[in-house]
């Protein structure tokens, strides 16, 4: 077993507390992604698992072993950083086998493990090159290979794709997903990119201000967010949020020409305000005289995103398909599939069910 368990994990820097009592179970062989905005504590939490940051209070277990006070080298983990951290004077093979050489492993064993990692990562033809002769994606694969040869119980990835261009990011996402399938090892991955989280994860942990906001599969978080924060963070483009007013057991949405919806939730009293969330995919527009105008259209080929601003001040994004794109400045009416609407408390931002 090589799962990871955190029990009431707390991190303080002097009087400043940045991680607030995290309880989390990562199963053996699971691909778990920590996601959240900058400063939410995701990298700090990963470094606590790695032993690079001391855990102030609480317990961390890896494979059932209490490693809370163990040295990083004794935890059975290997970490891949955002920076490649390769030795420029060493070849690819030497970089990948460096850790094993430092621990005085037999030469034959090192060669065998480096060769196997090179096969998995398709680096066989590059073993004699030095880092300056490699592309960014190749360097990141070498860094991953260096982790593989150690045979860790758990792989830790700290935003490993942040330094790559868009095309390489997609390629490396596929490589990491394939690597997880082939190795079947527990992986914990940190990113601020929710697309990476959605495409790679078995389990996503959404963090906010050093606390867990929600844990679940990608589709659980997308379809059933517990809060406005999660609903807005998971999904691209982000969910649209509009003011709603409770009237006679319905929600009136001023931004949508006073559209009234009757969601199957327990609504507050008449006159109360709520926040209504609708995803861009659940909305459409049609040209017609209206106070709503198209501000910007992003044409991406088979899909386009129309950015609108309503008379009540909300900014709304609508996804359109094919060539059904309105020109900037066009007056439009917004239609919505109200059955998909989510309702949030305007003060607590928690989902109303």
Rosetta blueprint (number, residue, H / E / L):
1 X L
2 X L
3 X L
4 X E
5 X E
6 X E
7 X E
8 X E
9 X E
10 X E
11 X E
12 X E
13 X E
14 X L
15 X L
16 X E
17 X E
18 X E
19 X E
20 X E
21 X E
22 X E
23 X E
24 X E
25 X E
26 X E
27 X L
28 X L
29 X L
30 X L
31 X E
32 X E
33 X E
34 X E
35 X E
36 X L
37 X L
38 X L
39 X L
40 X L
41 X L
42 X H
43 X H
44 X H
45 X H
46 X H
47 X H
48 X H
49 X H
50 X H
51 X L
52 X L
53 X L
54 X L
55 X L
56 X L
57 X E
58 X E
59 X E
60 X E
61 X E
62 X E
63 X L
64 X L
65 X E
66 X E
67 X L
68 X L
69 X L
70 X L
71 X L
72 X H
73 X H
74 X H
75 X L
76 X L
77 X E
78 X E
79 X E
80 X E
81 X L
82 X L
83 X L
84 X L
85 X L
86 X L
87 X L
88 X L
89 X L
90 X L
91 X E
92 X H
93 X H
94 X H
95 X H
96 X H
97 X H
98 X H
99 X H
100 X H
101 X H
102 X H
103 X L
104 X L
105 X L
106 X L
107 X H
108 X H
109 X H
110 X H
111 X H
112 X H
113 X H
114 X H
115 X H
116 X H
117 X H
118 X H
119 X H
120 X H
121 X H
122 X L
123 X L
124 X H
125 X H
126 X H
127 X L
128 X L
129 X L
130 X E
131 X H
132 X H
133 X H
134 X L
135 X L
136 X H
137 X H
138 X H
139 X H
140 X H
141 X H
142 X H
143 X H
144 X H
145 X H
146 X H
147 X H
148 X H
149 X L
150 X L
151 X L
152 X L
153 X L
154 X E
155 X E
156 X E
157 X E
158 X E
159 X L
160 X L
161 X L
162 X L
163 X L
164 X L
165 X L
166 X H
167 X H
168 X H
169 X H
170 X H
171 X H
172 X H
173 X H
174 X H
175 X H
176 X H
177 X H
178 X H
179 X H
180 X H
181 X H
182 X H
183 X H
184 X L
185 X L
186 X E
187 X E
188 X E
189 X E
190 X E
191 X E
192 X L
193 X L
194 X H
195 X H
196 X H
197 X H
198 X H
199 X H
200 X H
201 X L
202 X L
203 X E
204 X E
205 X E
206 X E
207 X E
208 X E
209 X L
210 X L
211 X E
212 X E
213 X E
214 X E
215 X E
216 X E
217 X L
218 X H
219 X H
220 X H
221 X H
222 X H
223 X H
224 X L
225 X L
226 X L
227 X E
228 X H
229 X H
230 X H
231 X H
232 X H
233 X H
234 X L
235 X L
236 X L
237 X L
238 X L
239 X L
240 X E
241 X E
242 X E
243 X E
244 X E
245 X E
246 X E
247 X E
248 X L
249 X L
250 X E
251 X E
252 X E
253 X E
254 X H
255 X H
256 X H
257 X L
258 X L
259 X E
260 X E
261 X E
262 X L
263 X L
264 X L
265 X L
266 X L
267 X L
268 X L
269 X L
270 X L
271 X L
272 X L
273 X E
274 X E
275 X E
276 X E
277 X E
278 X E
279 X L
280 X H
281 X H
282 X H
283 X E
284 X E
285 X E
286 X E
287 X E
288 X L
289 X L
290 X L
291 X L
292 X L
293 X E
294 X E
295 X E
296 X E
297 X E
298 X E
299 X E
300 X L
301 X L
302 X L
303 X E
304 X E
305 X E
306 X E
307 X E
308 X E
309 X E
310 X L
311 X L
312 X L
313 X L
314 X L
315 X E
316 X E
317 X E
318 X E
319 X E
320 X E
321 X E
322 X L
323 X L
324 X L
325 X L
326 X L
327 X L
328 X L
329 X L
330 X L
331 X E
332 X E
333 X E
334 X E
335 X E
336 X E
337 X L
338 X H
339 X H
340 X H
341 X L
342 X E
343 X E
344 X E
345 X E
346 X L
347 X L
348 X L
349 X L
350 X E
351 X E
352 X L
353 X L
